[in-house]
Each structure stands twice: as C-alpha cells, then as structure tokens.
Amino acid sequence: MADDQLALTVDPACVVRIVERRGEEERSLRVGPLPEPDARALAAFLLNRTDAPPADGPWRAAVAGGVRMVSLER
C-alpha cells in the first residue's frame, strides 16, 4: 500500500545564524529554517561572496567597525 502514498523530496533545512560584533556591541539573528540552497545563498550574500561558502561555518567577514560571523545550523 505504500505505493499509493504521495512521496515528496524535500531539501534539508538550515537556520542561518548571524553574529555581528562592533566594539562592545554584539547583535545576533537567526533566519530560517530555509532550504539548504537558500541558506547558503543568504550566507554568501551576508559574507559578500560570489560563491556559496563550504561546510557549515562559522565564516567571518569584516564589516565597518567590527566583524560578522555567519554559520548554518541543521
């Protein structure tokens, strides 16, 4: 009877975690869950990269007055 059921393929979901530090201030944000390709595209955008970052991070990027760290959580 399993053949009568509808089967869907779903991309793995990820949450994008962003931490930005400027001086003594720290801000954090979680976005998602998103399909993994969208999460990687958002991470690349936040890191000012043209290619999707490898693995799950964390990755660092310099921002005015501080640093931005981006990672994927499954």
CORURDA-V709914 format. One record per residue. N is the residue number from 1. RES is the residue in one small letter. SS is DSSP state (h for helix, s for strand, l for the rest). OMEGA is omega as a letter, one per 40 degrees, with the letter a starting at -180 (* if undefined). Layout:
<<N;RES;SS;OMEGA> <N;RES;SS;OMEGA>>
This chain:
<<1;m;l;a> <2;a;h;a> <3;d;h;a> <4;d;h;a> <5;q;l;i> <6;l;l;i> <7;a;l;i> <8;l;l;i> <9;t;l;a> <10;v;l;i> <11;d;l;i> <12;p;l;a> <13;a;s;i> <14;c;s;i> <15;v;s;i> <16;v;s;i> <17;r;s;a> <18;i;s;i> <19;v;s;i> <20;e;s;i> <21;r;s;i> <22;r;s;a> <23;g;l;i> <24;e;l;a> <25;e;s;i> <26;e;s;i> <27;r;s;i> <28;s;s;a> <29;l;s;i> <30;r;s;a> <31;v;s;i> <32;g;s;e> <33;p;s;i> <34;l;s;i> <35;p;s;a> <36;e;h;i> <37;p;h;i> <38;d;h;i> <39;a;h;i> <40;r;h;i> <41;a;h;i> <42;l;h;i> <43;a;h;i> <44;a;h;i> <45;f;h;a> <46;l;h;i> <47;l;l;a> <48;n;l;i> <49;r;l;i> <50;t;l;i> <51;d;l;i> <52;a;l;a> <53;p;l;a> <54;p;l;i> <55;a;l;a> <56;d;l;i> <57;g;s;e> <58;p;s;i> <59;w;s;a> <60;r;s;i> <61;a;s;i> <62;a;s;i> <63;v;s;a> <64;a;l;i> <65;g;l;a> <66;g;s;a> <67;v;s;i> <68;r;s;i> <69;m;s;a> <70;v;s;i> <71;s;s;i> <72;l;s;i> <73;e;s;i> <74;r;l;*>>
